[in-house]
Amino acid sequence: MLAVLAVLTAAPLAFPGAVPNSAGRLGSLLETFLPWLGLLALILFCLALMRRSALAVAALVLPAAAWTGQFGGLLLPASAPRVRP
């Protein structure tokens, strides 16, 4: 079950444009809460460790990689502006 939830968490992280923005602006709502799906992946990771499920831990690599690809660069410090001589 945890592996299925991990894959379902990774799908909107990897492909946020696949959610249509029609009925109730669901696509915009998803994009607003997209960074928080990383927290869900972390909770699922803790549950997988508690259950000692190797399959679930391996499946949680997908949302972790998708979240890092989307938002990992925002965690790095900004580069200093270049001064031209």
trRosetta pair geometry for C-beta under 8 A, 3 or more apart (Angstrom, degrees):
i j d omega theta_ij theta_ji phi_ij phi_ji
1 4 5.8 -54 -153 34 34 111
1 5 6.5 31 151 -15 66 106
2 5 5.6 -54 -147 39 35 111
2 6 6.3 42 151 -25 66 103
2 44 5.8 149 -160 -166 95 96
2 47 5.9 -167 -111 105 131 113
2 48 5.1 163 148 -82 154 91
2 51 6.9 180 -15 39 149 148
2 53 6.0 127 51 74 136 153
2 56 3.7 21 96 -130 121 134
2 59 7.3 147 117 65 77 130
2 60 7.8 -30 151 -54 102 107
3 6 5.5 -49 -149 31 33 116
3 7 6.6 31 153 -16 64 102
3 53 7.5 -125 -43 143 96 130
3 55 5.2 -42 -67 135 139 98
3 56 4.8 -117 -58 -98 75 61
3 58 7.8 3 -115 69 110 80
3 59 3.8 127 -140 -7 80 164
4 7 5.9 -54 -151 36 33 108
4 8 6.3 29 152 -15 66 109
5 8 5.6 -56 -142 43 33 110
5 9 6.2 36 154 -22 65 105
5 44 5.7 -163 107 -117 118 135
6 9 5.7 -55 -148 35 29 111
6 10 6.4 27 153 -19 64 107
6 41 7.0 79 -131 -129 77 83
6 44 5.7 168 -80 143 83 150
6 48 7.9 25 -58 -58 131 139
6 56 6.5 152 -22 -160 136 69
6 59 4.1 123 78 126 145 103
6 60 4.7 -105 -129 -82 136 60
6 62 6.1 111 148 52 99 109
6 63 5.7 -129 -166 -5 73 116
7 10 5.6 -54 -145 36 33 111
7 11 6.6 45 155 -34 64 99
7 59 6.1 -63 -46 -173 84 115
7 62 6.2 28 -103 75 57 158
8 11 5.9 -37 -146 15 32 117
9 12 7.4 -67 -167 38 32 92
9 13 6.7 24 148 -12 65 118
9 37 5.6 162 -167 -176 93 107
9 40 5.6 -162 -126 107 133 120
9 41 5.5 166 136 -76 148 86
9 44 6.8 -147 -7 -6 156 154
9 63 4.4 -3 107 -91 108 145
10 13 5.5 -68 -150 44 38 113
10 14 5.7 28 160 -16 77 112
10 41 7.9 81 -67 -97 74 123
10 62 3.8 -25 -94 132 163 106
10 63 4.0 -120 -76 -71 80 68
10 65 7.9 27 -134 56 118 84
10 66 5.0 139 -151 2 79 145
11 14 6.2 -62 -142 40 24 102
11 15 6.3 -38 178 40 62 102
11 18 7.6 -74 164 63 92 143
12 15 6.8 -81 -125 69 27 64
12 16 5.8 59 179 -99 71 63
12 18 7.5 -131 -112 58 59 103
12 19 6.2 23 -124 -37 104 127
12 30 5.8 -111 -169 -172 135 129
12 34 7.1 -136 135 -116 104 89
12 37 6.8 -167 83 -89 108 163
13 16 7.2 4 -134 -57 16 91
13 34 6.7 135 -108 -163 65 93
13 37 5.5 -150 -70 98 107 144
13 38 7.9 105 -111 -63 137 71
13 63 5.7 106 21 -140 152 74
13 66 3.7 105 113 127 118 127
13 67 5.5 -54 -157 -66 144 66
13 70 6.1 -125 -174 -10 86 143
14 62 7.8 -53 -42 175 130 92
14 66 4.3 -83 -64 -124 80 128
14 69 7.8 43 -111 64 69 138
15 18 4.2 32 137 -10 114 122
16 19 6.5 -46 -172 20 50 106
16 27 7.6 110 163 -161 79 83
16 30 6.3 178 -151 120 92 115
16 31 5.7 93 175 -90 135 85
16 34 6.0 -11 -103 -105 137 140
16 70 8.0 89 -23 -117 126 141
17 27 7.7 36 -137 -153 37 124
19 26 5.9 -115 163 118 111 99
19 27 4.6 163 105 -102 92 75
19 30 5.0 48 75 20 163 161
20 23 7.5 56 99 19 112 81
20 26 6.7 46 80 62 65 110
20 27 5.8 -111 121 -46 21 118
21 25 5.9 5 -170 -139 78 56
21 26 6.8 -156 -121 56 36 62
21 27 3.4 -72 -78 40 76 130
21 28 5.8 71 -136 -26 107 84
22 25 8.0 -128 106 -75 9 33
22 26 7.3 -9 58 23 52 100
22 27 7.9 65 3 -6 48 110
23 26 6.1 16 78 -16 76 115
24 29 7.4 -11 130 -14 92 139
25 28 4.4 -27 171 37 102 117
25 29 5.9 113 114 -25 82 93
26 29 5.5 -56 -146 39 33 114
26 30 6.3 37 155 -22 66 104
27 30 5.7 -52 -149 33 30 112
27 31 6.5 26 155 -15 64 106
28 31 5.8 -55 -146 39 33 109
28 32 6.5 40 152 -26 64 103
29 32 5.6 -51 -153 28 32 115
29 33 6.8 4 159 5 64 108
30 33 6.4 -75 -150 51 30 91
30 34 6.2 60 150 -65 66 88
31 34 5.3 -14 -144 -22 35 124
33 36 4.9 -53 -172 39 77 118
33 37 7.0 96 134 -39 82 83
34 37 5.9 -37 -163 4 41 115
34 70 7.0 -100 150 151 121 155
35 38 6.2 -33 179 10 53 113
35 67 7.8 100 -141 -149 49 99
35 70 7.9 -151 -92 114 67 120
35 71 5.5 104 -116 -89 93 158
36 39 5.2 -34 -168 24 63 116
36 40 7.0 68 138 -17 71 95
37 40 5.1 -44 -154 34 48 117
37 41 6.5 54 146 -22 69 98
37 63 6.9 -121 143 -162 103 120
37 67 6.7 -155 92 -90 91 113
38 41 5.5 -49 -150 34 36 113
38 42 6.5 40 149 -21 65 102
38 63 7.5 173 -108 152 50 102
38 64 7.9 85 -137 -114 83 52
38 67 4.1 119 -92 -153 100 150
38 71 7.0 -91 -42 54 143 140
39 42 5.5 -49 -150 33 35 114
39 43 6.6 37 151 -18 65 101
40 43 5.7 -51 -149 35 34 111
40 44 6.4 34 151 -17 65 105
40 63 7.8 -83 90 170 91 157
41 44 5.6 -53 -147 39 33 112
41 45 6.3 41 150 -26 64 103
41 60 6.1 136 -169 -158 91 96
41 63 4.0 -158 -103 112 132 132
41 64 5.9 174 154 -65 143 67
41 67 6.3 -137 21 -21 153 144
42 45 5.4 -49 -148 31 32 116
42 46 6.7 34 152 -18 63 101
43 46 5.8 -51 -151 34 33 111
43 47 6.5 32 151 -16 64 106
44 47 5.6 -55 -148 39 34 112
44 48 6.2 37 152 -22 67 105
44 56 7.3 -135 164 175 94 110
44 60 5.9 179 108 -104 109 120
44 63 7.7 68 55 45 139 148
45 48 5.6 -53 -147 35 31 112
45 49 6.5 30 153 -17 64 104
45 57 7.0 73 -141 -120 74 70
45 60 5.0 140 -87 173 84 162
45 64 7.7 63 -70 -63 133 120
46 49 5.8 -54 -149 36 32 110
46 50 6.4 33 152 -20 64 105
47 50 5.6 -53 -147 36 33 113
47 51 6.3 21 157 -8 66 108
47 56 7.6 -81 100 149 86 149
48 51 5.9 -60 -144 46 30 103
48 53 5.0 -94 -155 59 78 100
48 56 3.6 -156 -122 111 117 119
48 57 4.8 165 138 -63 134 69
48 60 6.1 -138 6 -23 159 138
49 52 7.1 27 -173 -78 35 45
49 57 6.9 80 -70 -85 67 115
51 56 6.9 46 71 32 125 150
53 56 3.8 47 103 16 122 113
53 57 6.5 161 93 -14 66 83
54 57 5.7 -55 -146 39 33 111
54 58 6.2 33 155 -18 66 108
55 58 5.8 -57 -148 39 29 110
55 59 6.2 27 154 -19 65 108
56 59 5.6 -53 -143 38 32 111
56 60 6.4 37 154 -26 64 104
57 60 5.7 -53 -150 30 31 114
57 61 7.9 52 146 -35 55 85
58 61 6.0 -30 -173 -3 42 114
59 62 6.2 -32 179 10 55 113
60 63 6.1 -47 -156 40 58 99
60 64 6.0 58 148 -20 75 109
61 64 5.7 -64 -146 45 32 113
61 65 5.9 31 159 -20 69 110
62 65 6.1 -59 -145 37 23 105
62 66 6.3 18 159 -15 62 110
63 66 5.5 -55 -140 41 36 111
63 67 5.9 35 160 -20 70 106
64 67 6.0 -54 -143 38 27 108
64 68 6.2 26 156 -17 62 109
65 68 5.7 -55 -144 39 30 111
65 69 6.2 33 155 -21 64 107
66 69 5.7 -54 -148 36 30 113
66 70 6.4 21 156 -13 64 109
67 70 5.9 -60 -146 41 31 106
67 71 5.9 -34 177 36 69 107
67 72 7.4 103 123 -47 63 88
68 71 7.2 -81 -122 61 19 66
68 72 3.8 34 -166 -53 64 132
69 72 6.6 22 -46 11 15 115
71 74 5.2 -44 -170 26 69 120
71 75 7.3 71 140 -25 78 95
72 75 5.9 -53 -164 24 44 113
72 76 7.6 45 146 -23 67 98
73 76 5.8 -46 -159 20 46 114
